[in-house]
Amino acid sequence: MNMDKQVIDIDSYMQELSGHLFAHFPRRILYLGLQGSYGRGEATPDSDIDIFLVLDILTIKDLDIYRQIINSMDYADKSCGFICGRQELLNWNPGEICQLSHETKDYWGQLKTLLPDYTDIDVINYIKRQVGDLYHQLCHQYIHGVDSYTLSELRQAYKSVFYILQNKYYLQKGNFVLSKKDLLFLLTGIDQQVLEVSLLLKEEKIEDLSQYYELLFSWCQYQLHNL
C-alpha cells in the first residue's frame, strides 16, 4: 500500500508519537497538540501533519531527539509543525496568538493556559501583515517571475486566504470558524469568492489561472483599503 496516498489515522499516529515523546522527555512536556487540516478534520492524502509541541526548555539536543523520533515513524516526510520552549511561547508575537489558541487541537495539556493574552488590535495587525505579505508576493511574482503563475504557485498563494478570513470573521462576529466549508457559507461578496477559489484550487478544478490571479490581487487591495 502506498502510505502517501491515504488519509492517515491521526489518532493512532498521535498515540504512537506521544509514547515516544514521553519516553524521551519525561516530565518535560508541557503541551502536545495538532494543527492544520488534520486538526480541523479536513485532511486529504496530501495533507501535512502539523504537530505542536511545547517543552519546559528547548535545546539543540532536544531538536536532534525530536528529529530522530519523527524519522523513526511512518509519514516522516509529512511531519511539520511547531516546537518551542515555554519562555519562547510566552514572548511570541501577539498577532499570532489568536490563530494559535483557536486552531490547535489539544492532545495533552491545554494550550490556552500557556499562551499570552492578545487584543483585537493584535488580530488586526496579524491580518494586515498577512495581506501585505501576500500582496507583495503577487506583485513580485508577476514582475520578476520567469513565467506566469503555475497551478501549484497559485494554490500556495491562495493558501493564506483562509487564515486571513478566519481572523477577519472572528473580529466581526466573535466566532472563530474552524472549517473552510463552514466559513464559506458565512461569507459574502469577494471574501466568499476567494475562499471558494482556494477550495477549487486544492481540488485542481481550475483551468483559467489568470482570472484567479487577478481576483486574488483585487482582494488584497480591497482588504488593504478597508482594514
N, C-alpha and C positions, 0 to 999 in steps of 0.2 A: 504494500500500500504506500502511495506517495503521501508522506505526512504533511508536505507543504500544501496539499490541495484538499484539506479538510478543516472544518472549524474545530478548534481544539476543545477538549473537555477541560475548561478552565478551572473548575473547582478541583479536579484531580491534580492538575498542574500546580495550582497554588498549595495544595496539601503537600505534594512532594517537595516543592520549593521551601515551604515553611519548615519542614522537617530538617532539611539541610541547613537552613539558616540558623535555627535554634540549636543545632548540634555544634555549629562553628562559632556562633556569637551568643553563648549562654548568658542570660541576664543583661544583655546589652541592647536588645532590640526594643525600641520604643514604639514602633509602628510598622505595619505591613499592610499595603493596600494595592488597589488596581485601578488604573485609569484607562482612558481611550475607549475604543469600540467594545472591547471585552468587558470593561467596567459598565458600559451603558447597555449591554446585551444586544449590540448591533454588529457583532463580529462577522466577518467573511473569511474565507480561506486565505486571503491576502493580508489580514489584519496583523499588526504587531501586538506583542504582549507588553503592556505598559505598567511595569512594576513601580511601586512607590515604597521605598524602604528608608526608615529613619533609625540611625544608631545613636547611642549616647555621645560618642565621639567618632569621627570618621578619619581613618588614616590610609595611607597608600597601601599598607599591608592588607587592610580590610578590603580595599578595591581589588587587590590581587586574589584574595579568597573568594570574593563575590564573583569575579570573572571565572574562576575555576568551577564554582558551583553551577553557574549558568551553562558553561561549556560542557559540563558532565551530563546535562539533561537534554531531552529531546527539544526541538524547536529553538535551539540556541540562536539561530540566525534571525529569529523573530523577536528576540528579547530586547527590550529597550526600557526607557522609563527614567526614574529619578531616585537617586540615593544621596543621602546627606547626613550630617550630624545635627544634633539638637540645636546648637547655637547658630549654625548657618540658617536653619529654618526660622528661628526666632527673628533673624535680621533680614529675611527675604524681602524682595521687592513687594511692597504692599499692594501694588497694582495687580499682582498675580494671585493674591490670597483668596479673593472671591472665587476665582476659577478652581483653584486647588480644593477649597473647602466643599464645593458643591459637586464637583465631577468625580471625586475619588471615592471608590467603594472600599469600606473598611473590611479587612480580613482579620487583623489582630490589632487591638488598641483603637482609639478614637482620634482621628487626625485633628478634629476641631479643637481638642484640648491642647494641642501642640502649636497651633498657629497663632500669629499675632493678629490684632484687630485690623480692620480695614474700614474705609468710609466710601460713600458714593463717589467722592472726588477721586479716590484711588481707582475705582472701576472706570470712571470716565477717562482717566489718564491711560488706563490699560487699552481701552477701545481706540483712543487717539493714536497710541503708539502702534498698535496692530494695523490699523487702517493706513497710517502713514508709511509703515514699512512695506505694506502690500502695494500702495500707490507708487512708491519709489521703484519697487521691483518691476512693476508693469511697464513703467516708463523706460527703465534701464534696458530691459529685455527687448522692447520694441525698437529702441535706437541702436543698441550695441549687439544684439543677438545675431548669430550667424544666419539664422532663418527665422521665419515666423514661429509662433508658439506651436509646439507639438502637443499631442493629447496628454502625455504624461506631465509636461510642464504646466499646461493649463489646469489639469487636475490638482497639481500641487499648489498652484496659485489660489484656487478656489477652496482649498482645504481650511484656510483660516477663517473663511466666511462664517462657518457655523459657530465658532467660539466667539467671534465678534457679536453675532446676533444673539447668542445666549446671554451675553452680558448686557447688551442693549435692551433686550426684553426684560431682563431682571430689573434694570434701572426703572423702566417704565411701569412694570406691573408688580414687581416684588416677587416674582415667581421664576426660579431658575429651572428651565425645562431641559431635561437630560437627553431626550430622544430627538433626533433630527426630524423624523416624520411628524412627531407631535408638535414640534416648534413650527414646522412648515405650515400647518393648518391654522396656527395662531397669528401668522404674519400676513401683511398685505403689501401691495404695491411692489416696488423694486426690491425690497427686502425678501419678499416671498419668491420673486423671480430668480434672484441669485442663489438662494438656498436650493430651489428646485433644480437649477442647472448643476449645482455641485453634486446632487444625488444622481443626476443623469450621467455626469462625467465619471462617477465612480462605477457605474454600470456600463460604461463605454457606449452610450447610446447617442453620442453627439457626432455630427458629420461636419457642419459648417463651424469651424473653430473661430473664425474672425469675428462673427457677430457676438459670440460669448466673451471674447476678449474685450470688445467694445462695451458690452454690458457691465463687466466687472470694473472696467476703467470708469464708466459713468457712475457706478455705485460707490466707488471710493470717493469720487468727487462729491457726490451727494452727502456722504457721511461727514466728510471734512467740512463741508459748508454748513451742516446743520447740527453738529455736536455742540 
